[in-house]
Amino acid sequence: KWGLLLDGWEAKSGTLGHRPKELTELCRKGIPGMIRGLIWNYLSGADADPQLKESYRLLVMKESPPEAENTIRCDVRRTFVNHAHFKDQYARDFLQKISKAYSVYDLEVGYCQGFSFIIAVLLLQKLPEEEAFSILVKLMYTYSQRDLFKANFRELMLMFYQLDKLVESEMADLSQHFRNNNIEMHMFASQWFLTIFTAKFPLCFVYRVMDMFLCDGRRVLIAIALGLLKTARKDLLLLDFEGILNYFRVSLPKKLSTDVECNRLFLMLKNFKVTDVRLKKLEKDYPSFLEQQAQLEDPVARLEVRSRGVVRWSVRTNSSETLYCVWRKRMAA
């Protein structure tokens, strides 16, 4: 099927161009590994933007902003440390070069800790470095991933609200259990959304997430989060605050370690109606929710608590260092 699809697919018009109607279903089943890089290139629209590849060759010659240099160096050292591919210094040099190029390309958001995991996943598709960079740029701009880091994480907070309301609708018992244990979405979903699930989950799962993300956009992240919570629901209902957070860090990723388990999860997503219409409705309701919150508590304190949650429960390194110190820069701005 993929061979026939490629023969008839005119992908040169970019991400929002003419796509085969059966593409979404095929992506949900998983793109074959041998053509995954090619399909990601088409889906993202990077293949239709050769200027990005040319830009990359110039960007790598420039110096990163001072605040990004050490961040990139530390991030590269702790990205997929146990993966055979990145034990090779040559591969790590590519990872550092692309990270550096992006820090120069996007001076507004810059390089944020955790981006290296996304870049590494692209490089694992055996993509040339300039193609990996081009897809990264499309992920950040065309798919609006960089917006999650802007304006005190407002877009990210909106996603937490949308996920919270969907859990309340689809799994009322789990929603109540989270409230009883003072669990909020930002405590575990920060890392999921900010890194497109690349940081802590098995690669067989990560690749499938990226297949769907590039096919259907950011709403897929909320659908997958909902699917993970559905998968873990019975276990989570038995746990307290610390147990729940530890489950998200350790136990849940282990549940997605085989293709069979990944297939089961992605087939389940068809049962959730996470549509653009539904998410837009929740987005429209969000300002009213914020007003209600402001009446109940000090809004500055609330924002600080949530943002500390982004920092604390986002990507963790093996030494338990927290990432996303970009939060401090945003608050100082």
Backbone torsions as a table, in degrees:
resi	resn	phi	psi	omega
1	LYS	NA	-40.4	-179.1
2	TRP	-65.7	-34.9	178.3
3	GLY	-62.7	-45.2	178.4
4	LEU	-65.1	-38.4	-179.5
5	LEU	-63.7	-44.1	-179.6
6	LEU	-64.6	-36.2	179.9
7	ASP	-62.1	-34.2	-175.5
8	GLY	-102.5	2.6	-172.9
9	TRP	-94.3	115.6	174.2
10	GLU	-95.3	90.9	-174.0
11	ALA	-88.7	1.3	-172.1
12	LYS	-70.1	-10.2	179.5
13	SER	-86.9	3.0	172.1
14	GLY	94.7	-172.4	-171.9
15	THR	-54.9	-42.6	-175.9
16	LEU	-97.0	19.5	-178.0
17	GLY	-81.5	-161.1	-174.3
18	HIS	-77.3	111.1	-179.1
19	ARG	-112.0	145.6	175.7
20	PRO	-60.8	141.7	-174.8
21	LYS	-65.9	-24.8	-178.5
22	GLU	-87.5	4.9	-172.9
23	LEU	-63.5	-44.4	-177.2
24	THR	-59.5	-44.9	-179.2
25	GLU	-65.5	-39.1	178.2
26	LEU	-66.8	-39.9	178.1
27	CYS	-65.8	-36.7	178.0
28	ARG	-62.6	-33.6	178.6
29	LYS	-79.8	-12.4	178.0
30	GLY	104.8	129.1	177.7
31	ILE	-78.0	133.8	178.0
32	PRO	-56.6	138.2	-174.8
33	GLY	-56.5	-36.4	-174.7
34	MET	-69.7	-20.1	178.9
35	ILE	-119.6	8.0	-175.5
36	ARG	-59.6	-45.8	179.8
37	GLY	-60.3	-41.2	178.4
38	LEU	-62.7	-45.8	-179.1
39	ILE	-66.6	-40.8	177.2
40	TRP	-60.7	-37.9	177.9
41	ASN	-61.6	-44.0	178.2
42	TYR	-67.6	-49.9	-176.5
43	LEU	-58.4	-42.1	-176.5
44	SER	-72.5	-22.9	-174.9
45	GLY	87.8	4.5	-179.0
46	ALA	-64.5	-32.7	-179.2
47	ASP	-64.6	-25.2	-177.4
48	ALA	-93.2	8.7	-177.1
49	ASP	-130.6	68.7	-177.2
50	PRO	-61.5	-20.0	180.0
51	GLN	-62.0	-31.9	178.7
52	LEU	-62.6	-40.1	178.8
53	LYS	-63.8	-40.3	177.4
54	GLU	-65.8	-40.3	178.8
55	SER	-61.0	-39.0	-178.6
56	TYR	-58.2	-42.7	-177.6
57	ARG	-63.4	-27.0	176.5
58	LEU	-85.4	-38.1	-176.3
59	LEU	-64.3	-37.0	-177.7
60	VAL	-67.9	-14.4	178.5
61	MET	-85.7	-10.1	-176.8
62	LYS	-96.6	162.5	179.1
63	GLU	-87.3	140.2	175.4
64	SER	-68.7	154.9	171.0
65	PRO	-56.0	143.5	-174.8
66	PRO	-52.5	-39.2	-177.7
67	GLU	-69.5	-17.3	-177.9
68	ALA	-90.8	-25.4	-173.3
69	GLU	-55.9	-55.5	-176.9
70	ASN	-68.0	-37.1	178.4
71	THR	-59.4	-46.6	-179.9
72	ILE	-63.9	-45.7	-178.5
73	ARG	-59.5	-45.2	179.5
74	CYS	-67.3	-40.9	-177.8
75	ASP	-63.5	-43.8	-178.9
76	VAL	-61.2	-38.8	-178.7
77	ARG	-63.7	-27.6	-173.6
78	ARG	-111.3	15.9	179.8
79	THR	-94.2	118.7	178.8
80	PHE	46.3	52.9	-175.0
81	VAL	-62.8	-25.0	-178.1
82	ASN	-95.5	-0.2	-179.5
83	HIS	-84.3	131.7	-175.1
84	ALA	-56.5	-37.8	-176.7
85	HIS	-60.2	-39.1	-174.9
86	PHE	-93.6	8.3	167.9
87	LYS	-77.9	-16.0	178.6
88	ASP	-84.4	126.7	-177.6
89	GLN	-62.5	-31.3	179.0
90	TYR	-60.0	-43.3	179.5
91	ALA	-67.1	-38.7	179.6
92	ARG	-68.8	-30.3	176.1
93	ASP	-64.5	-40.9	176.1
94	PHE	-60.9	-43.4	-179.8
95	LEU	-60.2	-43.1	-179.9
96	GLN	-69.3	-40.2	-179.0
97	LYS	-62.8	-44.3	-179.1
98	ILE	-67.9	-40.8	177.4
99	SER	-59.8	-44.4	179.5
100	LYS	-63.7	-45.0	-179.6
101	ALA	-60.4	-40.2	-179.6
102	TYR	-68.3	-36.4	179.7
103	SER	-62.5	-29.2	177.9
104	VAL	-83.7	-36.8	-177.7
105	TYR	-66.5	-43.4	-175.4
106	ASP	-110.7	85.6	-175.6
107	LEU	-76.3	-17.6	179.6
108	GLU	-74.5	-54.0	-179.8
109	VAL	-91.8	-39.8	179.2
110	GLY	73.6	-164.6	176.8
111	TYR	-86.6	126.9	176.7
112	CYS	-113.6	142.5	-178.6
113	GLN	-57.0	135.3	-176.0
114	GLY	106.7	-22.2	178.4
115	PHE	-59.9	-29.9	-176.8
116	SER	-62.0	-29.6	177.8
117	PHE	-67.3	-40.8	178.0
118	ILE	-63.4	-45.9	179.6
119	ILE	-61.4	-42.8	-179.3
120	ALA	-61.2	-39.9	178.9
121	VAL	-62.9	-37.6	176.9
122	LEU	-66.3	-43.7	-179.4
123	LEU	-65.6	-29.0	179.5
124	LEU	-68.8	-10.5	174.6
125	GLN	-87.2	10.8	179.6
126	LYS	61.0	33.5	176.7
127	LEU	-80.9	143.0	170.5
128	PRO	-58.7	150.5	-173.8
129	GLU	-58.5	-37.2	-179.2
130	GLU	-69.8	-30.5	176.2
131	GLU	-72.6	-40.6	176.9
132	ALA	-60.7	-41.7	177.5
133	PHE	-62.3	-43.8	-178.3
134	SER	-62.1	-42.4	178.1
135	ILE	-66.0	-40.0	177.1
136	LEU	-57.2	-46.1	179.5
137	VAL	-60.9	-42.2	178.6
138	LYS	-64.5	-40.1	176.8
139	LEU	-58.3	-42.1	-175.4
140	MET	-75.8	-39.4	-174.5
141	TYR	-97.7	-57.8	-177.0
142	THR	-65.9	-38.5	-179.5
143	TYR	-94.5	3.8	172.1
144	SER	61.8	25.5	179.9
145	GLN	-65.3	-34.0	-179.9
146	ARG	-66.0	-23.4	-179.6
147	ASP	-64.3	-22.7	179.4
148	LEU	-66.3	-19.9	-177.4
149	PHE	-98.5	-1.6	-174.5
150	LYS	-98.0	162.0	171.3
151	ALA	50.6	53.6	179.4
152	ASN	54.0	37.2	175.1
153	PHE	63.3	31.2	-176.6
154	ARG	-59.3	-44.8	-179.8
155	GLU	-63.3	-37.0	177.8
156	LEU	-65.3	-43.1	178.7
157	MET	-62.4	-36.2	176.2
158	LEU	-62.2	-42.1	178.9
159	MET	-63.1	-37.9	176.7
160	PHE	-61.7	-43.7	179.7
161	TYR	-62.0	-45.2	179.4
162	GLN	-61.5	-44.6	178.6
163	LEU	-63.6	-42.5	-179.8
164	ASP	-59.4	-45.1	-179.1
165	LYS	-68.9	-34.6	178.2
166	LEU	-70.1	-38.4	175.7
167	VAL	-63.9	-42.0	178.0
168	GLU	-59.8	-37.2	-179.1
169	SER	-77.5	-41.9	-173.1
170	GLU	-91.0	-29.7	-176.6
171	MET	-139.6	73.3	-173.9
172	ALA	-59.8	-36.7	-179.1
173	ASP	-66.4	-39.9	178.2
174	LEU	-69.2	-39.1	177.7
175	SER	-59.0	-44.5	179.3
176	GLN	-67.7	-38.5	178.4
177	HIS	-63.0	-40.4	176.1
178	PHE	-61.9	-43.7	179.2
179	ARG	-63.8	-41.8	-179.9
180	ASN	-61.9	-29.2	-177.7
181	ASN	-105.7	13.2	178.3
182	ASN	57.3	37.1	176.3
183	ILE	-94.0	126.7	175.7
184	GLU	-116.8	156.3	-172.8
185	MET	-59.1	-35.8	-177.3
186	HIS	-63.7	-20.9	-176.0
187	MET	-68.8	-22.7	178.7
188	PHE	-128.9	-27.2	-173.3
189	ALA	-86.0	-10.2	177.1
190	SER	-55.9	-53.2	-178.7
191	GLN	-62.0	-39.9	-179.6
192	TRP	-59.2	-52.5	-172.4
193	PHE	-75.3	-41.5	-174.9
194	LEU	-68.9	-29.4	-179.0
195	THR	-111.3	10.8	-178.4
196	ILE	55.5	40.3	176.4
197	PHE	65.4	14.4	-172.2
198	THR	-82.5	-17.4	-166.1
199	ALA	-81.4	-36.7	-170.6
200	LYS	-125.1	-8.2	-176.1
201	PHE	-93.4	156.4	176.7
202	PRO	-59.0	148.6	-175.4
203	LEU	-64.4	-31.2	178.6
204	CYS	-60.5	-33.6	176.4
205	PHE	-77.3	-44.4	-178.0
206	VAL	-57.9	-43.7	-179.9
207	TYR	-61.6	-40.0	-179.7
208	ARG	-67.5	-38.6	176.1
209	VAL	-59.8	-46.1	-178.2
210	MET	-66.2	-36.0	174.6
211	ASP	-53.8	-49.2	-175.8
212	MET	-74.5	-37.1	179.8
213	PHE	-61.6	-45.4	-180.0
214	LEU	-70.2	-24.5	179.2
215	CYS	-81.6	-45.4	-170.3
216	ASP	-117.7	-6.7	176.0
217	GLY	89.7	-168.7	-167.6
218	ARG	-67.0	-23.9	179.7
219	ARG	-61.9	-23.8	178.3
220	VAL	-61.3	-34.2	-179.2
221	LEU	-61.7	-39.3	178.9
222	ILE	-70.2	-40.3	178.2
223	ALA	-62.7	-42.1	179.8
224	ILE	-67.3	-40.9	176.5
225	ALA	-59.0	-42.0	178.7
226	LEU	-64.0	-40.7	177.7
227	GLY	-63.3	-41.0	178.0
228	LEU	-63.0	-41.8	179.3
229	LEU	-66.5	-36.6	176.5
230	LYS	-64.3	-42.8	178.6
231	THR	-61.9	-38.9	-174.7
232	ALA	-94.0	-1.0	-169.7
233	ARG	-50.9	-52.3	-175.8
234	LYS	-62.3	-39.0	177.9
235	ASP	-67.1	-44.4	-176.6
236	LEU	-64.0	-34.7	-178.9
237	LEU	-64.6	-16.0	-179.2
238	LEU	-96.5	-2.1	-171.4
239	LEU	-110.8	155.4	175.3
240	ASP	-95.2	-170.9	-174.2
241	PHE	-52.7	-58.3	-177.6
242	GLU	-64.7	-38.4	179.7
243	GLY	-63.3	-39.8	179.5
244	ILE	-63.6	-47.8	-178.3
245	LEU	-66.3	-38.2	176.6
246	ASN	-66.1	-36.0	178.0
247	TYR	-61.3	-44.2	179.2
248	PHE	-64.5	-36.2	-177.8
249	ARG	-76.4	-37.4	-169.1
250	VAL	-115.5	-55.3	-170.0
251	SER	-74.2	-43.3	-175.3
252	LEU	-61.5	-47.0	178.7
253	PRO	-57.1	-33.7	-179.4
254	LYS	-66.0	-24.0	-179.3
255	LYS	-73.2	-13.6	-177.5
256	LEU	-112.6	36.1	-172.1
257	SER	-92.0	-3.7	179.3
258	THR	-129.0	158.9	178.4
259	ASP	-62.7	-34.1	-179.8
260	VAL	-62.3	-45.9	-179.9
261	GLU	-67.3	-37.9	177.5
262	CYS	-64.7	-43.8	178.5
263	ASN	-58.8	-42.0	-179.3
264	ARG	-61.6	-43.2	-179.5
265	LEU	-65.0	-47.5	-175.0
266	PHE	-70.8	-28.1	172.9
267	LEU	-68.6	-33.6	179.7
268	MET	-64.3	-29.5	-175.5
269	LEU	-60.6	-25.6	179.7
270	LYS	-63.5	-22.3	-178.2
271	ASN	-81.8	-13.7	179.6
272	PHE	-97.0	131.4	-179.6
273	LYS	-93.8	66.8	177.3
274	VAL	-91.9	77.6	-176.2
275	THR	-95.0	162.0	175.8
276	ASP	-60.3	-36.5	179.9
277	VAL	-63.0	-45.0	-179.2
278	ARG	-65.4	-41.7	179.3
279	LEU	-68.3	-36.3	177.2
280	LYS	-64.5	-38.2	177.8
281	LYS	-62.2	-43.4	178.8
282	LEU	-67.5	-35.9	177.0
283	GLU	-63.9	-38.3	178.1
284	LYS	-66.5	-33.2	-180.0
285	ASP	-78.6	-17.5	-171.1
286	TYR	-60.8	-43.9	178.5
287	PRO	-57.7	-38.3	178.0
288	SER	-64.3	-39.9	176.9
289	PHE	-60.4	-43.4	180.0
290	LEU	-64.3	-37.4	177.6
291	GLU	-63.8	-42.1	177.9
292	GLN	-63.0	-40.9	178.6
293	GLN	-63.9	-39.4	-178.9
294	ALA	-64.1	-32.3	178.8
295	GLN	-75.0	-24.6	-176.5
296	LEU	-88.6	-27.3	-175.0
297	GLU	-155.7	167.9	178.4
298	ASP	-64.5	116.1	-175.9
299	PRO	-63.1	-33.3	179.4
300	VAL	-66.6	-44.2	178.7
301	ALA	-63.2	-38.9	180.0
302	ARG	-63.4	-44.5	179.7
303	LEU	-62.7	-40.6	-179.7
304	GLU	-65.1	-40.1	178.3
305	VAL	-62.4	-46.9	-179.5
306	ARG	-64.5	-41.3	-177.7
307	SER	-70.9	-33.7	173.0
308	ARG	-62.8	-33.9	176.8
309	GLY	-64.3	-38.0	177.0
310	VAL	-60.2	-43.8	-179.5
311	VAL	-68.8	-48.9	-171.2
312	ARG	-68.3	-42.5	-172.3
313	TRP	-105.9	20.3	174.8
314	SER	-86.7	-150.8	-176.6
315	VAL	-59.8	136.2	174.8
316	ARG	-117.3	142.6	176.6
317	THR	-87.8	174.0	180.0
318	ASN	-63.3	-23.4	178.9
319	SER	-95.3	13.6	177.8
320	SER	65.5	18.5	173.3
321	GLU	-70.3	141.9	177.3
322	THR	-88.5	149.7	177.2
323	LEU	-104.8	-173.1	-179.9
324	TYR	63.8	42.8	172.5
325	CYS	-67.2	-5.0	172.8
326	VAL	-53.8	-24.7	177.7
327	TRP	-55.6	-42.8	-178.2
328	ARG	-63.5	-38.6	179.3
329	LYS	-65.4	-41.3	-179.0
330	ARG	-64.0	-41.8	-177.4
331	MET	-70.6	-28.4	179.9
332	ALA	-79.0	-19.6	-176.3
333	ALA	-68.1	NA	NA
